[in-house]
Amino acid sequence: MKALVLVKQVPNTDSPFRINGASTWVEETNLSFGLNDYDRYALEALLRLKDQGRLAEVAAITVGPDRASAVLRTCLATGADRALHVKDDALAGSDPLSVARVIAAAIKDEGFSIIAAGLQADDDNYGQTGTLLARLLDRPCATAVMSLELKDETVLRVERELENNRLQVQELTLPAVLTVQTGINEPRYASLKGIMAAKKKEIRTLALKDLGLDAARVGGQASRLRTVRLSVPPKGEGAEILKGSPDDIARELVKRIKEKTGVL
């Protein structure tokens, strides 16, 4: 049984973020990049199934520019067996549906029983690629997965996170697609041995022409989702710090709430 993890390269949170001149995204010149945090948990979930002898192979795939190969190396060093990198200049600005279509084309002959992705991306907070891929492949899908268990070769049992700390138990018939929530596990770090082994593992590079896809259908020009403008949140008025004993502060606070809202 084979499994695939979808990964994305995103800016590291400690990077200096500045809006670019067109106000459509952040200036990437001084950014550093790494593996999307949610995807780490998805990868770890699959690697644990492999450690249990339930999976024969774990592969990773990303859609992105040349620099995105670094996150695939991270996956390989952590324990993935091989990787696929779809890169094409025409894919710049692609929306989640286009990315899902590209991934579907790239893996159509692979026969992955389980496809896992992080619940969402750290940079744009989109959480659509995994679910859209499931629809394109006509496979059952579970989102916000907090635990998973292979009952047998055909059924995957998962627990999904719902509102108010509730969990929903689902059994999916394989092949299936999952999006994984943080906290499902504790992701492992790449060991020195793993980093050295990753140098010998395969990263297969594909372009749109290799997939038989037209840039007018899946590239940036086909995107149905566009960022019109980004802006820094406006600064609010200065805060006032109340002074005095806790009792004095509490009385003053209640007084102001009454005056301003009429609630108390």
N, C-alpha and C positions, 0 to 999 in steps of 0.2 A: 504494500500500500504506500502511495506517495502523497506528500503534502506540499503546499506552496504557501509562502507568506508574502503579502504585498507590503512593500516598504517605500518610504518617501524620505528624501533628504530635505531637511528644514533648517532655517537659521537657528543657531544656538541662542538660548535665552539671554546669555550674558553679552551678546553682540551689541554694538551701538546702532540703534535703530533711528533712521531719519527718513522722512518721506521724500521720494524722488521728485525731480523737477516737474514731471507731468502729474504729480499727485495721484498716481494710479497704483503705486506699490512702494516698498521701502528701497532705499539706495543700497545696492548689494555690494558695492566696492569694498567696504570695510567689514563685511559680515564674515563670521566663521559658520560652518555648517556641520550638521551631524544627523544621526538617525532619529526620526520621529519617535518620541518617547512611547506613545501608545503601541507602536509597532514592535518595540522591544518585548512587550508582554505577549504579543501574538507569537513572535518567534519563540520565546521561551516555552509557551504552551505546546507548540509543536515539537520542540526539542525534548521535552519531557516525555511525550508519547514515544518518540524515537528511543529514548533511554530505556523505556519499558519494553522495548522490542515490538511495539505496535505499528511502527512506521519503518519502512525500509529506506526512505529518503525524504529529506526536507530541502526544498529549493526556495530561492528568494527571487523576486522580480521587482524592478523599479522602472519607472518611465521618467526620464529627465536628461539633462545635459551631461557632458563629459564628467563634470565633477561629482555627479551622483553615483559614480562607480564606487566612491569611497564608502557609502553605506552598505553596498553589497559586500565589500571586503570586510566590513564589520560583521555582517551576518555570517560570512564564511569562517572568519576567525572565531566566532562564537560557537559554531557547530553546524551550520548549514552545509550541505554537500556540494551544491553548485548554484549558479545564479544566471539570470537573464536580465539584460539591460537594453531597453528600447530607447534609442536616442535618435532624434531627427530635428533639425532646426525648425521644421514646419510645425512641431508639436508645442512650441513656445506659446503660452497663453491658452492651452487647452483646458476645457472645463471637465468636471468629473465624468460626464457621460463619454466624452471622447477618450479619456484615459481608460475607462472601463472597456470601451470597444477595442482599444489597442491591446489591452491585456488579454481579452477574450481571443483575439486573433493570434497572439503570441503563444498561447497555451492550448490551442484547439486540439492538437494531437498528443498532448502530454499525459492525459489520463490521471490528473490529480484527484484523489478521493476527498481530501479536505483542503479548502482554501481559507486562509485566515488573514485578517487585516486588523490594524488598530482601529479602535472605535472612531477616531477622528484625527485630523492633522493639527499639529501644534501651531502652524503658521496661519492658516486661514480658517481653522475650526470646521472645515467641511467634513462631513461623515457620510459621503454618498457613494464613493467608489466601490466599496465592498458590496453594498446592496444592489447597485446598478449592475455590477458584474454578475451577481446571482441571477438577476432577471434575464440578462442576456444569455446566460448559460442554461436558463430554465432549471435552476437548482433551489432546494429549500435553503433558507437563510435565517440565522439567529443573530441579533444584535446585542451589544452590551453584555457579552458573555462573561460570567464571573467564575465559572468552573466548567470543565468538560471531561467526559469519560467515554471511551470507546466500549460499548457493551459487547459488540461483536464486529465482524467485518462489514456489516451493513448498517449499523445503527450507532449514532452518536448522541449521548445524553448530555444536555447542557443546562446550566442555570443562568437565567438572564436577570440583570438588575432592572427593577422597576422603581416607581416613585415610592416614597415613604418607607424606604428600607425593605421593600418586599422583593422576593425572587420568584421568577416563573420558571418551571421545569418544562423542558421540551425535549422530545426525541426526534432527531432528524435522520431521515434515510439518506445514506451516502450514495453519490457524492453530494457534498453540501458546502456552504460558505458561511463563515463566522466573522463577526467584528468583535474584537476583544476589548474589554474595559481594563483600565489600570487597576492594580490591586489583586488581580487574579493569581499572581505568583510574585516571586522575587527574581527578576531577570539576572542571569549569570553574566559575568564579565569574560572577555576573551583572555585566555591564558597565553603565555609566551609560546607554548607548543601549538596552540590554535592559530596564533598569528603567523607562525612559520609555515604551518600546514596550509593556510589560506593561500599562500603564494602559488601553490601547485593545483589549486582547485579552479574549475572552469567558470569563466564569466563569458557567456555567449552574448554578443552584441548584434542587435537587429535594428534595421531602419524600416520606414513605412513601406518601401518598395519590396522588402523581404517578406512583409506580411500581406502584400497585395492590397494595401489600403491607400485610398486617395486622401491627400492632405486637405482637400476641400470638404471632406466628410468628417474627418477626425482631428484636424489641426486647429490651430488658434483661430483661423478665419471662420471655422465652423462652430465656434463656441457660442452657446446660448446664454452664457453667464459672463457678464463683463463688469469690471470694477470701474465705476464712473469717477469717483473721487475719494481720496483718503484725507483726513484732517486730524490734527491733534485736538483732543477734547478741550473745550474752553475752560479757562480757570474760573473757579467760583470765587465768591467773596471770602475775605479772610475769616478764619474761625475765631471765636471768642472763648477763652479759657476761663471758666468760673473758678474762683478761689474761695478758700475758707474751709471750715470743718466739713466732714461728709454730710452731716445733718443740714448745715447751711446750704451746701451745694444742691442737695436733694430738694430742699424747699424752693430754692431759686429756679431750679429746673422745672419743677411742677408748675410753678407760677408762670413761667414763660410758655410752657406747652399749653396751658389754659388760655393765655392771651393770644397766642398765635393760631391755635387750631380749634379751641373750644371743645376738645375731646374730653378733658378731665373736669 
